Amino acid sequence: MQEMQLKYGCNPNQKPSRIFMKEGELPIEVLNGKPGYINLLDAFNGYQLVKELKKATGLPAATSFKHVSPAGAAVGLPLSDTLKKIYFVDDLELSPLACAYARARGADRMSSYGDFIALSDCCDKETAIMIQREVSDGVIAPDYTPEALEILKSKRKGTYNIIKIDPDYQPAPIETKEVYGITFEQGRNELDINEELLAEVVTDNKTLTAEQKRDLMISLITLKYTQSNSVCYVKDGQAIGIGAGQQSRIHCTRLAGTKADNWWLRQSPKVLGLQFVDGIRRADRDNAIDVYISDEYMDVLADGAWENIFKVKPEVFTKEEQKEWLSKNTDVALGSDAFFPFGDNIERAHKSGVSVIAQPGGSIRDDNVIETCNKYGIAMAFTGIRLFHH
């Protein structure tokens, strides 16, 4: 098949719409459903991300994509009992690939709602069962086991988008796109992200462990497919906070840091102890947790809305208690798609437990940024490469 007609483009008024190859056949096969324009943008960007994560780490990888940026990305490391609980998968059997998707989906569950999933490996039964019960638009993978395919085809009343991609497909080295009728052309970003990019450590602290290097590579590969400006916090093999598409670097760092903080707060005894009413929908439960750890919870208590969500009225999670719990989050890795222009980014990163950083370097204020890292004992590598993605 050389082309595929689509219902419409980014919006219903944007017709006609299609994807096509100028030469050769499309490297995909739609096994179920009718993916749309944005679905396919998410699918192709997401698959590139997980393919590179697998190459860099040797582990199965998954990503949860929304509107052409990842909401989460991870490799298939085992889950602790706490992570199983906050990702709501403690009742499932977990393969390495299923662990990867649980991490990718669980990092920012609100943003992952209605995601498009990309998997580096053949989708197995365990991963399909997990996907089946989440609100999602579709999945792309190099293959599917017969059991997994049967499970996924039953999703969304039989309309779930399932795409199989040729893992050996190699795109042309030059890519083009049109904006306002004008054609843009550039070489594809084929930069290989590996440990060699982390060799230039410019801070007093020169130590990067194997695990920290792995997490920094995960961060950089995630940023390679995140709309810029972007910053990514990673811990234990998974992105825990992604700040995408912001006009200033500090807003990226703050946005991603807030998401990373929320991920850690969800592991606190107070959140783990919440008792939800029977039959609450998964999305409503996720929203309730987000409100509980926010300033809005006092308003919820005041108007009595908690009775529709919780069996027992939860105690307020005070700012002092949250601050104490957040201080326990350590050894977080941080990547940035371009240089940090000011030390304020490091100050904000430190608040979310960052101990290692990878960024291009090259700012006229590099000395200030390095000095701020040294103040907190943070190790920082200058990669010398920018990772803008638009």
Salt bridges, closest charged atoms under 4 A:
GLU3 OE1 - ARG18 NH1 2.55
GLU52 OE2 - LYS224 NZ 2.94
ASP91 OD1 - ARG133 NH2 2.86
ASP108 OD2 - LYS259 NZ 3.13
ASP115 OD1 - ARG105 NH1 3.07
ASP121 OD1 - LYS54 NZ 3.02
GLU134 OE1 - ARG105 NH2 3.47
GLU134 OE1 - ARG109 NH2 3.01
GLU134 OE2 - ARG282 NH2 3.04
ASP137 OD1 - ARG156 NH1 3.18
ASP143 OD1 - LYS164 NZ 3.76
GLU147 OE2 - LYS125 NZ 3.97
GLU175 OE1 - ARG188 NH1 3.82
GLU190 OE2 - ARG188 NE 2.96
ASP192 OD1 - LYS55 NZ 3.63
ASP215 OD1 - ARG214 NE 3.04
ASP261 OD2 - ARG348 NH2 3.13
ASP278 OD1 - LYS311 NZ 3.13
ASP284 OD2 - ARG281 NE 3.07
ASP286 OD2 - ARG109 NE 2.96
ASP286 OD1 - ARG285 NH2 3.56
ASP295 OD1 - LYS319 NZ 2.92
GLU315 OE1 - LYS270 NZ 3.47
GLU321 OE1 - LYS270 NZ 3.01
ASP337 OD1 - ARG249 NH1 2.50
GLU347 OE2 - LYS375 NZ 2.68
